[in-house]
């Protein structure tokens, strides 16, 4: 038994003109927004947490805080936080990278964030609340992704021997 073939017709020009997609107008806000806000679950009084962080980051602001909930800004990045209790722990799996230029900036963040915490390898530090930070000079990123594979490897090997990143040692390593 043969099956009948259906004939598919093409739309006429007049039909195509009638089915135009409507234009969508998008309003752009002049206000800077961060579309993603990190939400952090601490095992700590958030008044203490916000005081600690806003004392370290120059461009910081507490939006709201009480012992259980907080919203704050560090270097332009908004954070929300909740005191969730001891079952919530931070890990190296999620960390915050602080981009810096000078050794003075590296030293500042390293010294302040490691107070009561732990110095880790390769520019990582765990603060007293268990949050892990990467204090990363821009030159480090440039050197470990250098187009010259020999310089890239030398910089990487130098970094792997460091706890706090030393910019002068990194630069010297590629000579």
C-alpha positions as CSV (number, residue, x, y, z in Angstrom):
1,X,0.0,0.0,0.0
2,X,1.5,3.4,-1.0
3,X,1.4,6.3,1.3
4,X,0.4,9.7,0.0
5,X,3.1,12.4,0.0
6,X,2.2,15.7,1.6
7,X,3.0,18.7,-0.4
8,X,4.7,21.5,1.6
9,X,4.0,24.9,0.3
10,X,6.3,27.9,0.8
11,X,4.9,31.1,2.4
12,X,4.1,33.8,0.0
13,X,5.9,37.1,0.2
14,X,2.8,38.9,1.5
15,X,2.6,36.4,4.4
16,X,6.3,36.8,5.3
17,X,5.8,40.5,5.5
18,X,2.9,40.1,8.0
19,X,4.9,37.9,10.4
20,X,7.8,40.1,11.2
21,X,9.4,39.8,14.6
22,X,8.4,42.7,16.8
23,X,11.3,44.9,18.0
24,X,12.2,44.7,21.7
25,X,13.4,47.8,23.4
26,X,16.0,47.3,26.2
27,X,16.5,50.0,28.8
28,X,20.1,50.1,30.0
29,X,20.6,51.3,33.6
30,X,23.5,53.7,34.2
31,X,23.9,52.2,37.7
32,X,26.5,49.4,37.9
33,X,25.1,46.1,39.1
34,X,26.6,42.8,39.8
35,X,24.3,40.1,38.4
36,X,25.7,37.4,40.7
37,X,26.1,38.0,44.4
38,X,28.1,35.4,46.4
39,X,26.0,34.0,49.3
40,X,28.2,32.8,52.1
41,X,27.3,30.5,55.0
42,X,29.5,31.2,58.0
43,X,29.7,29.7,61.4
44,X,30.3,33.1,63.0
45,X,28.7,36.2,64.3
46,X,28.3,38.3,61.1
47,X,28.9,41.6,62.9
48,X,32.4,40.3,63.6
49,X,32.8,39.0,60.0
50,X,31.8,42.3,58.4
51,X,34.0,44.3,60.8
52,X,37.0,42.1,59.9
53,X,36.6,42.3,56.2
54,X,35.7,46.0,56.0
55,X,38.8,46.7,58.0
56,X,40.9,45.0,55.3
57,X,39.4,46.2,52.1
58,X,39.6,49.9,51.5
59,X,36.6,50.2,49.2
60,X,34.1,48.4,51.5
61,X,30.7,49.1,53.0
62,X,28.3,47.3,55.3
63,X,24.8,47.5,53.8
64,X,23.1,45.7,56.7
65,X,24.2,43.4,59.5
66,X,23.1,41.6,62.6
67,X,24.5,38.5,64.2
68,X,22.7,36.2,61.8
69,X,22.5,38.0,58.4
70,X,24.6,40.5,56.5
71,X,25.1,42.3,53.2
72,X,28.3,44.1,52.5
73,X,30.5,45.3,49.7
74,X,34.3,44.6,49.3
75,X,36.1,46.3,46.5
76,X,32.9,46.8,44.6
77,X,31.7,43.2,45.0
78,X,28.5,42.7,46.9
79,X,28.2,39.7,49.3
80,X,25.3,38.3,51.2
81,X,26.0,36.2,54.3
82,X,24.2,34.0,56.8
83,X,25.3,32.5,60.1
84,X,24.4,28.9,59.2
85,X,26.2,27.1,62.0
86,X,29.0,24.6,62.3
87,X,27.9,22.3,59.5
88,X,28.8,24.9,56.9
89,X,32.5,25.0,56.1
90,X,34.4,26.7,53.3
91,X,37.0,24.9,51.2
92,X,39.6,25.5,48.5
93,X,36.9,24.5,46.0
94,X,35.5,28.0,46.1
95,X,37.8,30.9,46.8
96,X,38.0,34.6,46.0
97,X,40.8,36.0,44.0
98,X,42.1,39.5,44.9
99,X,43.8,41.1,41.9
100,X,46.7,43.3,42.9
101,X,49.5,45.2,41.2
102,X,52.2,45.9,43.8
103,X,54.1,43.9,46.4
104,X,52.7,46.4,49.0
105,X,49.2,45.3,48.1
106,X,50.2,41.6,48.2
107,X,51.7,42.1,51.7
108,X,48.7,44.0,53.0
109,X,46.1,41.4,52.0
110,X,48.3,38.5,53.0
111,X,49.1,39.9,56.4
112,X,45.6,41.0,57.2
113,X,43.7,37.9,55.9
114,X,46.1,35.4,57.5
115,X,45.7,36.9,61.0
116,X,44.1,34.0,62.9
117,X,44.0,31.9,59.7
118,X,46.5,29.9,57.7
119,X,49.1,30.6,55.1
120,X,48.7,28.3,52.2
121,X,50.7,27.7,49.0
122,X,50.9,29.6,45.8
123,X,49.4,32.9,47.1
124,X,46.4,31.3,48.8
125,X,45.5,32.1,52.4
126,X,42.6,30.9,54.6
127,X,41.2,33.6,57.0
128,X,40.1,33.0,60.5
129,X,36.6,32.3,59.3
130,X,37.8,29.5,57.0
131,X,37.3,31.6,53.8
132,X,40.0,30.9,51.2
133,X,41.5,33.9,49.3
134,X,44.0,34.1,46.4
135,X,46.2,37.2,46.6
136,X,47.2,37.4,42.9
137,X,49.5,40.0,41.4
138,X,48.6,40.7,37.8
139,X,52.2,39.9,36.8
140,X,51.8,36.3,38.1
141,X,48.9,35.7,35.7
142,X,50.8,37.3,32.9
143,X,53.9,35.1,33.5
144,X,52.2,31.8,34.1
145,X,50.3,32.3,30.8
146,X,53.3,33.7,28.9
147,X,53.5,32.9,25.2
148,X,57.1,31.7,25.7
149,X,56.8,28.1,27.2
150,X,60.2,28.3,28.9
151,X,59.3,31.6,30.7
152,X,55.8,30.2,31.5
153,X,57.4,27.1,33.1
154,X,60.0,29.0,35.0
155,X,57.4,31.4,36.4
156,X,55.1,28.4,37.3
157,X,57.9,26.6,39.1
158,X,58.9,29.7,41.0
159,X,55.2,30.2,42.1
160,X,54.9,26.6,43.3
161,X,57.8,27.2,45.8
162,X,56.1,30.2,47.3
163,X,53.5,30.7,50.0
164,X,53.0,34.5,49.7
165,X,53.8,35.6,46.1
166,X,57.0,37.6,45.8
167,X,56.8,39.7,42.6
168,X,60.6,40.4,42.5
169,X,61.3,36.6,42.7
170,X,58.8,35.9,39.9
171,X,60.4,38.5,37.6
172,X,63.8,37.2,38.4
173,X,62.8,33.6,37.6
174,X,62.2,34.3,33.9
175,X,65.6,35.9,33.2
